[in-house]
Amino acid sequence: MDFKINKFKTLDSTSKYLFDFISENESQEGLIIVANNQPNGKGNGDNKWESEEDKNLTFSLLLKPDFIDAEDQFSITQIISLSLLNALSKYLDSNSLRVKWPNDIYFSDKKLGGILIQNTIKGSKISNSVVGIGINVNQEKFISTAPNPVSIIQITNETVDRESLLKEILNDINDYYSRLMLFPSNSWLEKQYLEKLFQINELCSYKDKTGVFEGEIKGIDNFGRLIIEKKGGKQEKYGFKEVEFIF
């Protein structure tokens, strides 16, 4: 994939900018929008993404994965998550890096980064995928109400060159994306994703529409829903926002 990086000092949202741009222009896969300051960065749902100016990595990437069926769109989340973990492992202990379902990057029990993927479906395939990524890099203090943020500098006490980190991430995305094109059967991908899934096979507390319960994450289904086995052996499948992690 040929990446074309466009950098901006300030954008309200890199993903919104990219969406608006591709709606009006013919755009090649690999187009990237980077902002040094993103005051209105968006997370999942109504969540906001806090990012201090010139401290973190906030960017959006255009993919055109028309080889992926709409029903398999969670595979994009998986390859992006694994790419980030692989790139970050060059700076941090890989044993502490995990994916918190569906798309948060964790170091131990703290949130290091997040992913927001918005797909455009054409027929039975995905025509466009706008991948928004935020990584806490050199921010030393967080002032929002987010419960558990952490940055690379807080973990290592060392400043990270954001350009180098971006290059590492893009190299890994290219590798995983190319492999998925060659081997579209996602059994290999699911295996790697589950190996890095936060709290898998651990008895932990969660909350669903019935209240707080204890259970163990057992995997994900073909649609990317989280499978949790409750005490007593009954398994439940949860889509996005249908279950909450209790810390």
ZITAMO-V114037 format. One record per residue. N is the residue number from 1. OMEGA is omega in radians with two decimals (999 if undefined). Layout:
n=N omega=OMEGA
n=N omega=OMEGA
This chain:
n=1 omega=3.08
n=2 omega=-3.14
n=3 omega=3.04
n=4 omega=-3.02
n=5 omega=3.03
n=6 omega=-3.06
n=7 omega=3.13
n=8 omega=3.08
n=9 omega=-3.11
n=10 omega=2.97
n=11 omega=3.06
n=12 omega=-3.13
n=13 omega=3.12
n=14 omega=-3.14
n=15 omega=3.10
n=16 omega=3.11
n=17 omega=-3.11
n=18 omega=3.09
n=19 omega=-3.13
n=20 omega=-3.10
n=21 omega=-3.08
n=22 omega=3.08
n=23 omega=-3.09
n=24 omega=-3.07
n=25 omega=3.00
n=26 omega=-3.00
n=27 omega=3.12
n=28 omega=3.02
n=29 omega=-3.14
n=30 omega=3.08
n=31 omega=-3.07
n=32 omega=3.06
n=33 omega=-3.13
n=34 omega=3.07
n=35 omega=3.05
n=36 omega=3.11
n=37 omega=-3.11
n=38 omega=-3.01
n=39 omega=-3.13
n=40 omega=3.10
n=41 omega=-3.03
n=42 omega=2.97
n=43 omega=3.12
n=44 omega=-3.14
n=45 omega=-3.14
n=46 omega=-3.09
n=47 omega=3.07
n=48 omega=3.13
n=49 omega=3.13
n=50 omega=3.12
n=51 omega=3.12
n=52 omega=-3.08
n=53 omega=3.07
n=54 omega=-3.09
n=55 omega=-2.98
n=56 omega=3.13
n=57 omega=3.12
n=58 omega=-3.10
n=59 omega=3.08
n=60 omega=-3.04
n=61 omega=3.08
n=62 omega=2.99
n=63 omega=3.05
n=64 omega=-3.01
n=65 omega=-3.08
n=66 omega=3.03
n=67 omega=-3.12
n=68 omega=3.06
n=69 omega=-3.14
n=70 omega=-3.11
n=71 omega=3.14
n=72 omega=-3.02
n=73 omega=3.11
n=74 omega=3.11
n=75 omega=3.08
n=76 omega=3.07
n=77 omega=-3.11
n=78 omega=-3.10
n=79 omega=3.10
n=80 omega=3.13
n=81 omega=-3.11
n=82 omega=3.09
n=83 omega=3.12
n=84 omega=3.13
n=85 omega=-3.11
n=86 omega=3.13
n=87 omega=-3.11
n=88 omega=-3.14
n=89 omega=3.06
n=90 omega=-3.13
n=91 omega=-3.02
n=92 omega=3.11
n=93 omega=-3.07
n=94 omega=-3.13
n=95 omega=-3.14
n=96 omega=-3.13
n=97 omega=-3.09
n=98 omega=2.98
n=99 omega=3.02
n=100 omega=-3.09
n=101 omega=-0.01
n=102 omega=-2.96
n=103 omega=3.02
n=104 omega=3.07
n=105 omega=-3.08
n=106 omega=2.90
n=107 omega=-2.96
n=108 omega=-3.12
n=109 omega=-3.13
n=110 omega=-3.07
n=111 omega=-3.12
n=112 omega=-3.09
n=113 omega=-3.14
n=114 omega=-3.12
n=115 omega=3.02
n=116 omega=-3.08
n=117 omega=-3.14
n=118 omega=-3.05
n=119 omega=3.00
n=120 omega=-3.07
n=121 omega=3.04
n=122 omega=-3.03
n=123 omega=3.13
n=124 omega=-3.07
n=125 omega=3.06
n=126 omega=-3.12
n=127 omega=3.12
n=128 omega=3.04
n=129 omega=3.07
n=130 omega=-3.05
n=131 omega=3.08
n=132 omega=-3.08
n=133 omega=3.03
n=134 omega=3.11
n=135 omega=3.05
n=136 omega=-3.01
n=137 omega=-3.03
n=138 omega=3.11
n=139 omega=-3.04
n=140 omega=3.12
n=141 omega=3.10
n=142 omega=-3.03
n=143 omega=-3.12
n=144 omega=3.14
n=145 omega=3.08
n=146 omega=-2.92
n=147 omega=-2.95
n=148 omega=3.13
n=149 omega=3.04
n=150 omega=3.12
n=151 omega=3.13
n=152 omega=-3.11
n=153 omega=3.09
n=154 omega=-3.13
n=155 omega=-2.99
n=156 omega=-3.02
n=157 omega=3.13
n=158 omega=3.08
n=159 omega=-3.13
n=160 omega=3.05
n=161 omega=-3.04
n=162 omega=3.11
n=163 omega=3.13
n=164 omega=3.13
n=165 omega=3.11
n=166 omega=3.13
n=167 omega=3.11
n=168 omega=-3.11
n=169 omega=-3.11
n=170 omega=3.08
n=171 omega=-3.12
n=172 omega=3.07
n=173 omega=3.13
n=174 omega=-3.13
n=175 omega=-3.12
n=176 omega=-3.12
n=177 omega=3.12
n=178 omega=3.13
n=179 omega=3.12
n=180 omega=3.09
n=181 omega=-3.11
n=182 omega=-3.09
n=183 omega=-3.04
n=184 omega=3.02
n=185 omega=-2.94
n=186 omega=3.14
n=187 omega=3.11
n=188 omega=-3.11
n=189 omega=3.13
n=190 omega=3.14
n=191 omega=-3.13
n=192 omega=-3.14
n=193 omega=-3.12
n=194 omega=3.11
n=195 omega=-3.10
n=196 omega=-3.05
n=197 omega=-3.12
n=198 omega=3.05
n=199 omega=3.13
n=200 omega=3.13
n=201 omega=3.06
n=202 omega=3.10
n=203 omega=-3.06
n=204 omega=-3.12
n=205 omega=3.13
n=206 omega=3.09
n=207 omega=3.03
n=208 omega=-3.06
n=209 omega=3.12
n=210 omega=-3.13
n=211 omega=-3.12
n=212 omega=3.11
n=213 omega=3.05
n=214 omega=-3.14
n=215 omega=3.13
n=216 omega=3.02
n=217 omega=-3.12
n=218 omega=3.12
n=219 omega=3.07
n=220 omega=3.10
n=221 omega=-3.06
n=222 omega=-3.12
n=223 omega=3.12
n=224 omega=3.12
n=225 omega=-3.11
n=226 omega=3.12
n=227 omega=3.12
n=228 omega=3.07
n=229 omega=3.13
n=230 omega=3.05
n=231 omega=-3.07
n=232 omega=3.02
n=233 omega=-3.13
n=234 omega=3.13
n=235 omega=3.10
n=236 omega=3.08
n=237 omega=-3.05
n=238 omega=2.97
n=239 omega=-3.11
n=240 omega=3.12
n=241 omega=3.13
n=242 omega=3.11
n=243 omega=-3.11
n=244 omega=3.06
n=245 omega=3.11
n=246 omega=-3.14
n=247 omega=999
